[in-house]
Amino acid sequence: MFSPENLMAAFDRVTDYWSPRVIGQVNDQLLKVAKLKGEFVWHAHEGEDELFYIVKGALRMEFEDHTVQLREGDILTVPKGVRHFPVADEECWVMLIEPASTKHTGEVVTDRTRSLQDQLS
């Protein structure tokens, strides 16, 4: 049976910053929601593109050679292999679309790194 998922209600279940939660799947792409605040970590996903859709707030995406400002309603795809550093000065709600194989922080492992199992819970 088909059941709708309410995007805004999905954010109510997110309790920790930088800790995405899987809310759906389209083929091999996972749909994730996350609340962001502060700085994350420099990282890249060597084999996967990553799409950011800003649902609420603003996000600054720093790259090695430039910075992109994202506001509510904006979408940005970070191409595979591109190092990036997300920063949210205030709380930001983001939906991510990325392959199921995507490691949360690429090959960088920190105390903020979340496994796919963590993201599914």
SELO-524980 format. One record per residue (C-alpha): residue number from 0; residue in one letter; x, z, y. Coordinates in Angstrom, 2 decimals. Layout:
N
<pt><pos>NUM</pos><code>A</code><x>X</x><z>Z</z><y>Y</y></pt>
...
END
This chain:
121
<pt><pos>0</pos><code>M</code><x>0.00</x><z>0.00</z><y>0.00</y></pt>
<pt><pos>1</pos><code>F</code><x>1.21</x><z>-0.76</z><y>3.51</y></pt>
<pt><pos>2</pos><code>S</code><x>1.64</x><z>2.13</z><y>5.93</y></pt>
<pt><pos>3</pos><code>P</code><x>2.53</x><z>1.81</z><y>9.61</y></pt>
<pt><pos>4</pos><code>E</code><x>5.40</x><z>3.81</z><y>11.12</y></pt>
<pt><pos>5</pos><code>N</code><x>4.95</x><z>5.06</z><y>14.66</y></pt>
<pt><pos>6</pos><code>L</code><x>8.25</x><z>4.57</z><y>16.47</y></pt>
<pt><pos>7</pos><code>M</code><x>7.71</x><z>7.37</z><y>18.99</y></pt>
<pt><pos>8</pos><code>A</code><x>6.68</x><z>9.82</z><y>16.25</y></pt>
<pt><pos>9</pos><code>A</code><x>9.84</x><z>8.89</z><y>14.32</y></pt>
<pt><pos>10</pos><code>F</code><x>11.91</x><z>10.22</z><y>17.23</y></pt>
<pt><pos>11</pos><code>D</code><x>10.12</x><z>13.59</z><y>16.90</y></pt>
<pt><pos>12</pos><code>R</code><x>11.84</x><z>13.97</z><y>13.51</y></pt>
<pt><pos>13</pos><code>V</code><x>15.31</x><z>13.46</z><y>14.98</y></pt>
<pt><pos>14</pos><code>T</code><x>16.76</x><z>16.88</z><y>15.76</y></pt>
<pt><pos>15</pos><code>D</code><x>20.50</x><z>16.24</z><y>16.18</y></pt>
<pt><pos>16</pos><code>Y</code><x>22.27</x><z>13.91</z><y>18.57</y></pt>
<pt><pos>17</pos><code>W</code><x>24.27</x><z>11.02</z><y>17.05</y></pt>
<pt><pos>18</pos><code>S</code><x>22.57</x><z>11.52</z><y>13.67</y></pt>
<pt><pos>19</pos><code>P</code><x>20.51</x><z>8.39</z><y>12.87</y></pt>
<pt><pos>20</pos><code>R</code><x>17.47</x><z>8.51</z><y>10.59</y></pt>
<pt><pos>21</pos><code>V</code><x>16.33</x><z>5.53</z><y>8.53</y></pt>
<pt><pos>22</pos><code>I</code><x>12.68</x><z>4.67</z><y>9.22</y></pt>
<pt><pos>23</pos><code>G</code><x>12.37</x><z>1.32</z><y>7.47</y></pt>
<pt><pos>24</pos><code>Q</code><x>14.04</x><z>-1.67</z><y>5.91</y></pt>
<pt><pos>25</pos><code>V</code><x>13.75</x><z>-5.44</z><y>6.32</y></pt>
<pt><pos>26</pos><code>N</code><x>15.60</x><z>-7.21</z><y>3.51</y></pt>
<pt><pos>27</pos><code>D</code><x>19.10</x><z>-5.68</z><y>3.61</y></pt>
<pt><pos>28</pos><code>Q</code><x>18.75</x><z>-4.47</z><y>7.23</y></pt>
<pt><pos>29</pos><code>L</code><x>17.98</x><z>-0.81</z><y>7.90</y></pt>
<pt><pos>30</pos><code>L</code><x>15.88</x><z>0.27</z><y>10.88</y></pt>
<pt><pos>31</pos><code>K</code><x>17.17</x><z>3.55</z><y>12.26</y></pt>
<pt><pos>32</pos><code>V</code><x>16.28</x><z>5.83</z><y>15.14</y></pt>
<pt><pos>33</pos><code>A</code><x>18.71</x><z>8.17</z><y>16.88</y></pt>
<pt><pos>34</pos><code>K</code><x>18.91</x><z>10.40</z><y>19.91</y></pt>
<pt><pos>35</pos><code>L</code><x>22.19</x><z>10.14</z><y>21.78</y></pt>
<pt><pos>36</pos><code>K</code><x>23.76</x><z>12.37</z><y>24.40</y></pt>
<pt><pos>37</pos><code>G</code><x>27.36</x><z>12.63</z><y>25.53</y></pt>
<pt><pos>38</pos><code>E</code><x>30.23</x><z>10.59</z><y>24.10</y></pt>
<pt><pos>39</pos><code>F</code><x>30.48</x><z>9.30</z><y>20.55</y></pt>
<pt><pos>40</pos><code>V</code><x>33.70</x><z>7.95</z><y>18.98</y></pt>
<pt><pos>41</pos><code>W</code><x>35.60</x><z>4.67</z><y>19.28</y></pt>
<pt><pos>42</pos><code>H</code><x>34.85</x><z>2.67</z><y>16.15</y></pt>
<pt><pos>43</pos><code>A</code><x>34.10</x><z>-0.77</z><y>14.72</y></pt>
<pt><pos>44</pos><code>H</code><x>32.13</x><z>-2.13</z><y>11.80</y></pt>
<pt><pos>45</pos><code>E</code><x>34.44</x><z>-4.70</z><y>10.23</y></pt>
<pt><pos>46</pos><code>G</code><x>31.80</x><z>-6.59</z><y>8.26</y></pt>
<pt><pos>47</pos><code>E</code><x>28.52</x><z>-5.95</z><y>10.05</y></pt>
<pt><pos>48</pos><code>D</code><x>26.85</x><z>-6.66</z><y>13.39</y></pt>
<pt><pos>49</pos><code>E</code><x>24.92</x><z>-3.74</z><y>14.91</y></pt>
<pt><pos>50</pos><code>L</code><x>21.86</x><z>-4.07</z><y>17.15</y></pt>
<pt><pos>51</pos><code>F</code><x>20.99</x><z>-1.39</z><y>19.73</y></pt>
<pt><pos>52</pos><code>Y</code><x>17.48</x><z>-1.31</z><y>21.24</y></pt>
<pt><pos>53</pos><code>I</code><x>17.09</x><z>1.25</z><y>24.02</y></pt>
<pt><pos>54</pos><code>V</code><x>13.66</x><z>2.88</z><y>23.66</y></pt>
<pt><pos>55</pos><code>K</code><x>14.13</x><z>5.63</z><y>26.27</y></pt>
<pt><pos>56</pos><code>G</code><x>16.89</x><z>6.47</z><y>28.72</y></pt>
<pt><pos>57</pos><code>A</code><x>20.15</x><z>4.63</z><y>29.26</y></pt>
<pt><pos>58</pos><code>L</code><x>23.35</x><z>3.96</z><y>27.34</y></pt>
<pt><pos>59</pos><code>R</code><x>26.78</x><z>2.83</z><y>28.44</y></pt>
<pt><pos>60</pos><code>M</code><x>28.59</x><z>0.79</z><y>25.81</y></pt>
<pt><pos>61</pos><code>E</code><x>32.30</x><z>0.69</z><y>26.43</y></pt>
<pt><pos>62</pos><code>F</code><x>34.42</x><z>-2.03</z><y>24.89</y></pt>
<pt><pos>63</pos><code>E</code><x>38.18</x><z>-2.42</z><y>25.06</y></pt>
<pt><pos>64</pos><code>D</code><x>37.94</x><z>-4.94</z><y>27.92</y></pt>
<pt><pos>65</pos><code>H</code><x>34.59</x><z>-4.24</z><y>29.63</y></pt>
<pt><pos>66</pos><code>T</code><x>31.54</x><z>-1.97</z><y>29.83</y></pt>
<pt><pos>67</pos><code>V</code><x>27.86</x><z>-2.83</z><y>29.40</y></pt>
<pt><pos>68</pos><code>Q</code><x>25.08</x><z>-0.71</z><y>30.95</y></pt>
<pt><pos>69</pos><code>L</code><x>21.87</x><z>-0.60</z><y>28.89</y></pt>
<pt><pos>70</pos><code>R</code><x>18.53</x><z>0.61</z><y>30.16</y></pt>
<pt><pos>71</pos><code>E</code><x>15.14</x><z>1.17</z><y>28.59</y></pt>
<pt><pos>72</pos><code>G</code><x>13.95</x><z>-2.02</z><y>26.89</y></pt>
<pt><pos>73</pos><code>D</code><x>17.43</x><z>-3.58</z><y>26.65</y></pt>
<pt><pos>74</pos><code>I</code><x>18.86</x><z>-4.94</z><y>23.41</y></pt>
<pt><pos>75</pos><code>L</code><x>22.56</x><z>-5.39</z><y>22.67</y></pt>
<pt><pos>76</pos><code>T</code><x>24.18</x><z>-6.74</z><y>19.52</y></pt>
<pt><pos>77</pos><code>V</code><x>27.71</x><z>-5.52</z><y>18.90</y></pt>
<pt><pos>78</pos><code>P</code><x>29.44</x><z>-8.17</z><y>16.78</y></pt>
<pt><pos>79</pos><code>K</code><x>31.26</x><z>-7.19</z><y>13.61</y></pt>
<pt><pos>80</pos><code>G</code><x>34.83</x><z>-6.09</z><y>14.12</y></pt>
<pt><pos>81</pos><code>V</code><x>34.39</x><z>-5.21</z><y>17.83</y></pt>
<pt><pos>82</pos><code>R</code><x>35.52</x><z>-1.71</z><y>18.78</y></pt>
<pt><pos>83</pos><code>H</code><x>32.92</x><z>0.11</z><y>20.86</y></pt>
<pt><pos>84</pos><code>F</code><x>32.35</x><z>3.54</z><y>22.38</y></pt>
<pt><pos>85</pos><code>P</code><x>28.74</x><z>4.55</z><y>23.12</y></pt>
<pt><pos>86</pos><code>V</code><x>28.15</x><z>7.06</z><y>25.95</y></pt>
<pt><pos>87</pos><code>A</code><x>24.82</x><z>8.55</z><y>27.04</y></pt>
<pt><pos>88</pos><code>D</code><x>25.05</x><z>10.70</z><y>30.17</y></pt>
<pt><pos>89</pos><code>E</code><x>21.50</x><z>11.93</z><y>29.55</y></pt>
<pt><pos>90</pos><code>E</code><x>19.43</x><z>11.92</z><y>26.36</y></pt>
<pt><pos>91</pos><code>C</code><x>18.87</x><z>8.37</z><y>25.13</y></pt>
<pt><pos>92</pos><code>W</code><x>16.59</x><z>7.19</z><y>22.33</y></pt>
<pt><pos>93</pos><code>V</code><x>17.82</x><z>4.15</z><y>20.45</y></pt>
<pt><pos>94</pos><code>M</code><x>16.63</x><z>2.07</z><y>17.52</y></pt>
<pt><pos>95</pos><code>L</code><x>19.43</x><z>0.54</z><y>15.48</y></pt>
<pt><pos>96</pos><code>I</code><x>19.18</x><z>-2.43</z><y>13.18</y></pt>
<pt><pos>97</pos><code>E</code><x>22.12</x><z>-2.89</z><y>10.86</y></pt>
<pt><pos>98</pos><code>P</code><x>22.91</x><z>-3.82</z><y>7.26</y></pt>
<pt><pos>99</pos><code>A</code><x>22.53</x><z>-1.05</z><y>4.69</y></pt>
<pt><pos>100</pos><code>S</code><x>26.28</x><z>-1.36</z><y>4.01</y></pt>
<pt><pos>101</pos><code>T</code><x>27.19</x><z>-0.28</z><y>7.58</y></pt>
<pt><pos>102</pos><code>K</code><x>29.27</x><z>2.90</z><y>7.71</y></pt>
<pt><pos>103</pos><code>H</code><x>28.11</x><z>5.16</z><y>10.55</y></pt>
<pt><pos>104</pos><code>T</code><x>31.50</x><z>5.32</z><y>12.27</y></pt>
<pt><pos>105</pos><code>G</code><x>33.19</x><z>2.40</z><y>10.53</y></pt>
<pt><pos>106</pos><code>E</code><x>36.52</x><z>3.44</z><y>9.03</y></pt>
<pt><pos>107</pos><code>V</code><x>36.84</x><z>6.36</z><y>11.49</y></pt>
<pt><pos>108</pos><code>V</code><x>35.75</x><z>9.67</z><y>9.98</y></pt>
<pt><pos>109</pos><code>T</code><x>34.95</x><z>12.64</z><y>12.22</y></pt>
<pt><pos>110</pos><code>D</code><x>32.66</x><z>15.68</z><y>12.10</y></pt>
<pt><pos>111</pos><code>R</code><x>29.96</x><z>13.41</z><y>13.58</y></pt>
<pt><pos>112</pos><code>T</code><x>30.14</x><z>10.86</z><y>10.75</y></pt>
<pt><pos>113</pos><code>R</code><x>26.90</x><z>10.74</z><y>8.75</y></pt>
<pt><pos>114</pos><code>S</code><x>26.60</x><z>9.26</z><y>5.27</y></pt>
<pt><pos>115</pos><code>L</code><x>23.77</x><z>6.91</z><y>4.37</y></pt>
<pt><pos>116</pos><code>Q</code><x>22.34</x><z>9.76</z><y>2.27</y></pt>
<pt><pos>117</pos><code>D</code><x>22.28</x><z>11.97</z><y>5.39</y></pt>
<pt><pos>118</pos><code>Q</code><x>20.51</x><z>9.20</z><y>7.32</y></pt>
<pt><pos>119</pos><code>L</code><x>17.86</x><z>8.82</z><y>4.61</y></pt>
<pt><pos>120</pos><code>S</code><x>16.93</x><z>12.53</z><y>4.59</y></pt>
END
